[in-house]
């Protein structure tokens, strides 16, 4: 299957500038070369056009979700790109940008198909405008996709064929109190870093993949680079100590590749080259994307 790369250079969902340069940093780090060892052709879609934060007023919204109108416009276009890529028989590889772009990826990937999702992230991203402490939409994409809270009234943000019971969160270590309650009251499956410490990343990831692929047409995999420990991935906007190691991350992505028949879409988000060291995080992002898509040492 052909891989189509779609860049979304957006930082409107975050509170630190620079993540809009993530797609360029990942490409500069050698994404094309990293995919060379995969027996698939690759097509570069280029970047979606995204407005600059300086051109917009974050306080125009009254819903406590900054730049929500702009994010709606971008994610609606991204959903069309992802759905169109799938209709063409290709696999969308979406490069962020902050994690709010997942609203568009999930909406597009779920169009006309039942999907599951594996969320590799330090954060659960199930805040809503009513519970967010910051107003930053990159902490809300999973809640938006699942229609939680006020997002039930924003159909553009909903992944209509994504069910809670097919969502697995992997590697959590920074969860707000309202998010914790929401997860406990939901049918999602959540694994913390303590679960990975106790069981190992292979066991946890295998169970997460089983949850995401149970009775559906395919799965979406979302990789937030702050899932890794900041010692390995320093170039992220919301680093949290105690994340997975370099080798654990590769092991998890290799397990994703073992389910390539179920993989419907993949995104890599939250690379911020301004905060990075020698483009280290972007280089790791390229390696992990390649591992998830089937690249192996032997």
N, C-alpha and C positions, 0 to 999 in steps of 0.2 A: 504494500500500500504506500502511495506517495505521502510524504510529510510536507504539509504547507505551513510555513512559519508566518505568524501574524504578530507584529509588534504593536503594543499599546502604550505609548510613552506618556503615561498619566500620573500626576502626583496630587490630583485634586482630592483624593480620598485620604490623604495622609497629612501629618502636621509638620513634616520635615522635607525641605526641598531637596531635589536631586534624584529621586527615584524615577523621575520621568526620563532620565538618561539610561535606565536599566537595559532596555532593548538594545541600544547601541553598544553598551558595555559588553553585553553577552555576545553580540555578533563580533565585536572587536577581539574578544577573548578566544575566538576560534570555533564558533558554533559549527560552521560549515565543515571544518576539518574534523571536529569531534564526531560528526555524523557520517564521515566517510566510510567508517568500518561497518556501517549498517547496510544490509542488502535491500535498501529502498531508495528511490529517487527523492530528491528534496526540491521544493519550489519556494522561493522567497516572495511573499505577498507584499512586504514592505510594512510601513507603519500607518496606522490610522491617524488622521489629523486630530489633535487634541488642543483645546484652547489653553493659554497660559493663565495661571492663577492670578497674575497681576491684572488681567483683563476682566476679571469677574469679582463680584462681591460675595464673600462666603456667608455674609449675614443676611442675604436676601431671603433665604429660606426661613420659614417659620416652624419647621418640623424638627429642629435640632439635628439636622443632618447637613453638613456643609457641602455646598456646591452640588446639591442633589439633582437639580435640573440639568446641569452640565453632564453629570455622571449618567443620568438617564439617556441623554442623547448619545453619548459615547458607547454605552453598553448596549443600546438598541442596535447601533451600527455593528458592534462586535458580534452580537447574537446573530445578525444576518450573515456576517462573514463566516462564522463557525458553522452555521447551518448550511450555507452554500458550499463550504469546503467538504462537509460530510456528504452532501448531495452529489458532489463530483467524485466521490469515492476516495477522498484523501483524508488524512488524519491531521487535525489542527493542532499545532504547537504554538501556544500563545505566550508571548513574552511581555512581562510587566516591567515597569509600572507597579503602582500599589495594588493591594489585594482587592480593592473594590471592583477591579475589572472582572473578577470571577462572576459577578452578577451577569455580565454579558456572556461569558463563556458557558456558564451553566444553562442559561436560557436558550442559547443556540444548540448546545449539545443535547438538550432534552426535547427539542422540537421534533415531534413525531416519533419519539422513542422513549421507553422507560429506561431510566439510568440510575446508577448508584454513584457515590462519590467517596473518595478517600482524601482526607484533608491532613496533609503533613504540615504541622504548624505548631508554634509555641502557644498560640492563642486560639480560642474557639471560634471567634468571629460571629457570635450569635447575639451581639448587642442589637438593640433597636433604637430608634430616635428617642424613645421614652426612657431607656436605661443607659445610654451611652454617657460616659463621663467626659468625653471630648468633643462629640459631634462629628468625629472623623469616620467616614463611611467604610474605610478599609477594615474597621472592626465590626462590620455588619453584613458582609456579603452572604454568609451562609443563612443568616436569619432572613435576609431579603429573598433568597432563592426558595426558602421553605415557607414563605408567606407568614412569618411570625410577627406578632404585634401589629403595628400600623402598616407593615409591608403587605398584610392581607389585602389592603386597598390599593396596592400599586402593582397591577398585573404585569407591567413591563419588567419588573424586577423578579418575577416568580419563575422558577423552573417547574413548570406545571407537571412534568412527569418524573420528578425526583421526590421520592418518599423518604421520610425520616428513618424508617427501618433499614434503608439501604445506604445510610451515611455513617462513615466511621472517621473519627478524629484521632489522630495518632501523634503522641509526643507532647501533650498539653503540659504547660507549667506556669502559665499566667492567665488566670480566668477570673473575671470580675464576679462579684457575688450574684447579681441578677443572671449572669450567664450560667453560673453553676446551678442555680435553681432551674433555669430553663432546660439545661441538659438533663438534669435528673427527672424532670417531668416529661421529657420527650422519649421517642423511641430510637434516638440515635445511640450509637455505640461509641464510647469515649475511652481512650487509653492515655494515661498520663506518662510522664517520664519514669515515674516509679514502676509502672507496669513494664516498661522496657527494661529497667534495671533488674527487676525480679525475673522476668520471663525471657528476655532477650529480644532484640529487634526483629529477628526472623519470625519467631512465634507470633508476636503481636501483629506484624505486617501481614502474615498469612491469614490471620483471623480477620483483620480489617478488609483484606481483599475478598475474603469469602462473604462478608457482610455486604460489600458493595456490588458483588456480582450475583447475588442470590435472586434468581427469578426475573432478571432485567435483560434488556437488550445490549447494554454496554455500560461502561463506567467512565467517569471523569476523575482524573488525578490532579490535585492542586498541590504544588510544592512551594511553600513560602520559605525563603532562604533563612528566616530567623528560626526555623525548626532546628537548624544546626547550632551547636555551641558557638558563641561569638569568637572563640579562639580559632575556629575554622572558617567562619563566615562573618567577618567584622563589618562588612559593608551593608548593613541593614538599618532601617530606621528605628525599630523597636527591639533591640537585642535583649535576650534574657539568658542569664547564665544557666548552665546545666543541661544544654541541649545534646543532641546526638553527635557522635563523632563522624569524622570523614568516612571511615570504613563502614560504620553502621548505616550511614546515608546511602552509600553505594550498594550495600547489601539489600536495603529496602527497595531501591530503584530497580535492581536486578530482578527482584521478585515481581515488581510491576511488569517488567518485560516478559516474564514467564506467563503472564496473562494477556499477552498482546492480542489474542483473539477477542478479548473483551474490552480492550482499551479503546475508548471512543474519542477522548480529547485529553490533552495534557497542557498545563500551564505552569510557568515558573515566574514567581513574582518577588517583589520587594528587594531587588538588587539596587543599592544606592552607591554609585561610584564615588560620590563626594565623600562618603564616610568610609570608603574601602581603603585597603592597603595594597598598592601595586596591582589593582584589578583582581585581587585574589578571590573575592566572592563571585565575581562574574565568571572567572575561569572555572570555579567549582560548579557553578550553575550549568555551564556547558557540559561538563563531565557528567553530571547527574542526569541531565536531560538525555544525553547519549545512552547512559546506562538504562534508563527507563524505556528507551526505544529499541534496545537490543544489543548495544555494543558490548563486547566482551574482550577480555584479555586473550583468551584462546577460543 
